[in-house]
Amino acid sequence: MPVSSALQLAPVAPKLVSSNAGGTDTDPSWSPRGDGTIVFARDSSAQPSQLFTENVSDPSGATPVFGSPTGFIDSEPVFDPTNPNHIVFVRVVGMHDHIFSYDLSTHTLTDLSAQGRNDGPANDASPSFALVRGVERIIFQSDRACGAMQLYSMTEQGTDQEPVFR
C-alpha cells in the first residue's frame, strides 16, 4: 500500500464572469457580502483603465464605479473585508501611482497616499487589507524611501504611514 496518495478531483471548466469584447478585465476582488459581486479594472481601446462592479451571475451587467470616465487610469481595486461599501485602488496622478479610498455608498473619494507622503513624489501600489497588532490596516508597496519598492502600512484614513520592516 502506498504511503501517500494523490487526491483525485474531477476537472471543472472555468466560467467566464466578465464580458469585455476587445478589452481586458483585471484585478478582481470579491465583495465581503458574499453575493457574487466583484470590483475590477477594465481596459479598452476607447478609454484608460476604469473600475467596474458586477455580479458574476450576469457578466453583461458591469457598472462603472464612477458614473462617467474619470480621465484617470484606475487599477488594483480591493474590497475592504469588513465594509462592503469601501474599496481602495490605485490611480495614476501626474506621473505617480497613488492609493485612493472610495466609499461606494457616500461617493467619498480620498487620496490616501497624499495623507502621509511628506518626502515628495513616489509610487504607491498593490494595496491590500491586513490585521496588524489587532487593527485593520492597508498594506501597500512604495518606492518613496530609496527608489526601490518596500512594504508600508497605513490606517484606512491614510494616516500613520510607516514601513512594515524597520
C-alpha positions as CSV (number, residue, x, y, z in Angstrom):
1,M,0.0,0.0,0.0
2,P,1.5,3.4,-0.9
3,V,2.4,5.8,1.9
4,S,0.7,8.7,0.2
5,S,-1.9,9.0,-2.5
6,A,-2.9,12.0,-4.6
7,L,-6.4,13.3,-4.2
8,Q,-8.3,12.9,-7.5
9,L,-10.6,15.8,-8.3
10,A,-12.9,16.0,-11.3
11,P,-11.8,18.8,-13.6
12,V,-14.1,21.8,-13.6
13,A,-14.4,24.0,-16.6
14,P,-13.7,27.7,-15.9
15,K,-16.7,30.1,-16.1
16,L,-16.4,33.4,-17.9
17,V,-17.5,36.1,-15.4
18,S,-16.8,39.3,-17.4
19,S,-17.7,40.3,-21.0
20,N,-15.4,43.0,-22.5
21,A,-15.0,42.4,-26.2
22,G,-11.8,44.0,-27.4
23,G,-10.6,44.9,-23.9
24,T,-9.0,43.5,-20.8
25,D,-10.6,42.9,-17.4
26,T,-8.1,42.5,-14.5
27,D,-7.5,42.7,-10.7
28,P,-10.8,41.2,-9.4
29,S,-11.7,41.5,-5.8
30,W,-14.8,39.8,-4.2
31,S,-17.2,41.8,-2.1
32,P,-17.3,40.6,1.6
33,R,-21.1,40.5,1.2
34,G,-20.8,37.0,-0.4
35,D,-23.4,37.9,-3.0
36,G,-21.2,37.3,-6.1
37,T,-20.2,41.0,-6.6
38,I,-16.7,41.8,-7.7
39,V,-14.9,45.0,-8.4
40,F,-12.3,45.0,-11.2
41,A,-10.3,47.2,-13.6
42,R,-11.4,47.3,-17.3
43,D,-9.1,48.5,-20.1
44,S,-10.4,49.2,-23.6
45,S,-9.1,50.9,-26.6
46,A,-11.6,53.8,-26.1
47,Q,-10.5,54.9,-22.7
48,P,-8.0,54.4,-19.9
49,S,-8.5,51.7,-17.3
50,Q,-11.6,52.3,-15.2
51,L,-13.2,50.5,-12.2
52,F,-16.4,48.4,-12.5
53,T,-18.6,46.3,-10.3
54,E,-20.7,43.4,-11.4
55,N,-22.4,40.4,-10.1
56,V,-20.7,37.4,-11.6
57,S,-24.0,35.7,-12.3
58,D,-24.6,38.4,-15.0
59,P,-21.3,39.1,-16.9
60,S,-23.0,41.7,-19.2
61,G,-24.1,43.8,-16.2
62,A,-20.8,45.6,-15.4
63,T,-21.4,49.0,-13.9
64,P,-18.8,51.7,-13.7
65,V,-17.8,52.6,-10.1
66,F,-17.6,56.3,-11.2
67,G,-20.7,57.2,-13.3
68,S,-18.6,58.5,-16.2
69,P,-15.0,58.2,-17.3
70,T,-12.7,60.0,-14.9
71,G,-9.8,60.6,-17.3
72,F,-7.5,58.9,-14.8
73,I,-6.0,55.4,-15.0
74,D,-7.5,53.4,-12.2
75,S,-6.4,49.8,-11.3
76,E,-5.9,47.2,-8.5
77,P,-9.2,47.7,-6.7
78,V,-9.7,45.8,-3.4
79,F,-12.8,45.5,-1.3
80,D,-12.4,46.2,2.5
81,P,-13.2,42.8,4.0
82,T,-15.1,44.4,6.9
83,N,-17.0,47.0,4.9
84,P,-18.6,46.1,1.6
85,N,-19.1,49.8,0.7
86,H,-15.4,50.6,0.9
87,I,-12.7,49.9,-1.7
88,V,-9.1,51.0,-2.1
89,F,-7.4,51.2,-5.5
90,V,-4.5,52.7,-7.4
91,R,-4.9,55.9,-9.5
92,V,-2.2,57.5,-11.6
93,V,-1.9,61.2,-10.6
94,G,0.6,63.1,-12.7
95,M,3.4,60.6,-13.2
96,H,2.9,58.7,-10.0
97,D,0.7,56.0,-8.6
98,H,-1.4,56.9,-5.6
99,I,-3.7,54.8,-3.4
100,F,-7.2,56.1,-3.1
101,S,-10.1,55.1,-0.9
102,Y,-13.7,55.2,-2.2
103,D,-17.0,54.8,-0.3
104,L,-19.5,53.3,-2.7
105,S,-22.5,54.5,-0.7
106,T,-21.4,58.1,0.1
107,H,-19.2,58.5,-3.1
108,T,-16.4,59.9,-0.9
109,L,-13.0,59.8,-2.7
110,T,-9.8,60.2,-0.7
111,D,-6.2,60.3,-1.8
112,L,-4.6,58.2,0.9
113,S,-1.1,58.5,-0.5
114,A,-1.3,62.3,-0.1
115,Q,-2.2,61.9,3.6
116,G,1.2,60.6,4.6
117,R,3.7,61.4,1.9
118,N,5.9,64.3,3.1
119,D,9.0,63.4,1.2
120,G,8.0,64.2,-2.3
121,P,6.5,62.1,-5.2
122,A,6.6,58.4,-5.1
123,N,4.7,55.4,-6.5
124,D,2.3,53.6,-4.1
125,A,0.7,50.3,-5.4
126,S,-0.7,46.9,-4.6
127,P,-3.0,47.8,-1.7
128,S,-4.4,45.0,0.5
129,F,-6.0,44.8,3.9
130,A,-4.5,43.1,6.9
131,L,-4.8,43.0,10.7
132,V,-1.6,44.5,12.2
133,R,-1.5,44.1,16.0
134,G,-5.3,43.6,16.1
135,V,-6.0,46.7,14.0
136,E,-7.1,46.7,10.4
137,R,-4.5,48.5,8.2
138,I,-3.8,48.9,4.5
139,I,-0.6,47.2,3.4
140,F,1.0,48.5,0.2
141,Q,4.3,48.9,-1.6
142,S,6.0,52.2,-2.2
143,D,9.3,53.4,-3.6
144,R,9.2,56.6,-1.5
145,A,12.3,55.8,0.7
146,C,15.0,54.8,-1.7
147,G,13.6,54.3,-5.2
148,A,13.1,50.5,-4.6
149,M,9.7,49.1,-3.7
150,Q,9.3,48.4,0.0
151,L,6.3,47.5,2.1
152,Y,4.4,50.1,4.1
153,S,1.2,50.1,6.1
154,M,-1.3,52.9,6.9
155,T,-4.7,53.4,8.6
156,E,-7.9,53.3,6.5
157,Q,-7.8,57.1,6.6
158,G,-4.3,57.2,5.1
159,T,-2.6,58.3,8.3
160,D,0.3,56.7,10.3
161,Q,2.1,55.6,7.2
162,E,5.1,53.5,8.2
163,P,7.4,50.8,6.8
164,V,6.4,47.3,7.6
165,F,10.0,46.3,8.2
166,R,12.2,48.8,10.1
